[in-house]
Amino acid sequence: MRTLLLAAFLLCSVVATAQFRKYSNEFLNIGVGARGLAMGGAQVATVNDGTAGYWNPAGLVGVQNKPQVNAMHAEYFSGIGKYDYASVAIPLQGNKRTLGITAIRFGVDDIPNTLFLVEPDGTINYNNIKSFNSADYGFLFSLAQRGRQTEKRKIQYGINAKVVHRSVGSFAKAWGFGIDAGVQLQQGRWQFGLAGRDITTTFNSWTFNFTEREKEALYLAQNDIPVKSVENTAPRLIAGVARQIPITKKINLLAEANADLTFDGQRNTLVSSKAVSLDPRAGLEANFNNVFFLRGGINNFQRALADKDTLNQQRVWIYQPSVGAGFRLQNVRIDYAFTNLANQSNPLYTHIFSLQLDLVNEKKKKKSNGDPIPYKNPKKK
């Protein structure tokens, strides 16, 4: 616990003296993997697979003996926006360290460019409409390290180097860089986690490229012509606690609660102030013999108008629920989530599927059917 408190203190000391642009790089806050999304994003304390490169890099040490691949695809607004995720986690010799590579893309393709729709004489020429793509990319390069372990206590650490690339057609491009870090602690059936995102602040350096004709059209439409700019993403801290609850020998229940703390000004969250805003989230998973899983979660608490069509402007608390399931077949796990990927005030529930694949060595697979070979004492007959 002292390690968790120290990390929290260091992060708070950084954000206390900085000012940042709110809601920067928001595509990196959607979440990855149907399992995590079905549990409301409550993952920081217990995640132990390849998706940990996103949720908490310390959890990557849970990938042992064989590399693991994860992939997910989701869509916004009937396919207008596309959200893709893929990762690979590679355990190193001895299973004390794990390397991870994560790629995330959020893009909107075939956007109409109506900059030259109106001719100089005032006529409309639809042939002048061209299309362009807007896409945001995030690349995470992770390293996780297993700490000292005892029978009752386990601790592990992780760090991400984050590279961000954003593009809007040929008009604007940005490159950015940042650092994430995390720690997990297991004490008996209790598990704790702490993840600091953008702990050094993540910056996006924007450059713009307009032709003379495009500049003229922007000027005539009384639009500002942008120049080079830098966009900073404020650090955020995510703390979590979880507990394993055995029901029977083959049924286990996992409950986790997270607190997402932001320091970039007042937000519409459950606890909100100018200094810090807190957004809670909670998740539950029922594990049936490590083969079938049922999940549920809740997050995104906000205040909203009870009825926008009346004069009684009463505000009520709203929230975002999510549900999901999964099953494992040997070295393959398929997860499903039904959740809202948009703002709660405009619900957009969608079906999400993700795939997890353990790359089993064929020789080991023949000997152990994909499981580690149990140790046998040669002295015993």
Stockholm file with secondary structure:
# STOCKHOLM 1.0

chainA/1-381         MRTLLLAAFLLCSVVATAQFRKYSNEFLNIGVGARGLAMGGAQVATVNDGTAGYWNPAGLVGVQNKPQVNAMHAEYFSGIGKYDYASVAIPLQGNKRTLGITAIRFGVDDIPNTLFLVEPDGTINYNNIKSFNSADYGFLFSLAQRGRQTEKRKIQYGINAKVVHRSVGSFAKAWGFGIDAGVQLQQGRWQFGLAGRDITTTFNSWTFNFTEREKEALYLAQNDIPVKSVENTAPRLIAGVARQIPITKKINLLAEANADLTFDGQRNTLVSSKAVSLDPRAGLEANFNNVFFLRGGINNFQRALADKDTLNQQRVWIYQPSVGAGFRLQNVRIDYAFTNLANQSNPLYTHIFSLQLDLVNEKKKKKSNGDPIPYKNPKKK
#=GR chainA/1-381 SS CHHHHHHHHHHHHHHTTCCCCTTTTGGGGSCCSHHHHHTTTCCTTTCCSTTHHHHCGGGGGGCCSSCEEEEEEEEEGGGTEEEEEEEEEEECTTSSEEEEEEEEEEEEEEEEECTTSBCTTSCBCGGGCEEEEEEEEEEEEEEEEEEEECSSEEEEEEEEEEEEEEEETTTEEEEEEEEEEEEEEEETTEEEEEEEESTTCEEEEEEECCCHHHHHHHHHTTCCCCCCEEEEECCEEEEEEEEEEECSSSEEEEEEEEEEEECSSCCSSSEECSSCEEEEEEEEEEEETTTEEEEEEEEEEEEEESCTTSSCCCEEEEEEEEEEEEEEETTEEEEEEEEECSCTTSCCEEEEEEEEEECCCHHHHHHHTTSCCCCCCTTCC
#=GC SS_cons         CHHHHHHHHHHHHHHTTCCCCTTTTGGGGSCCSHHHHHTTTCCTTTCCSTTHHHHCGGGGGGCCSSCEEEEEEEEEGGGTEEEEEEEEEEECTTSSEEEEEEEEEEEEEEEEECTTSBCTTSCBCGGGCEEEEEEEEEEEEEEEEEEEECSSEEEEEEEEEEEEEEEETTTEEEEEEEEEEEEEEEETTEEEEEEEESTTCEEEEEEECCCHHHHHHHHHTTCCCCCCEEEEECCEEEEEEEEEEECSSSEEEEEEEEEEEECSSCCSSSEECSSCEEEEEEEEEEEETTTEEEEEEEEEEEEEESCTTSSCCCEEEEEEEEEEEEEEETTEEEEEEEEECSCTTSCCEEEEEEEEEECCCHHHHHHHTTSCCCCCCTTCC
//
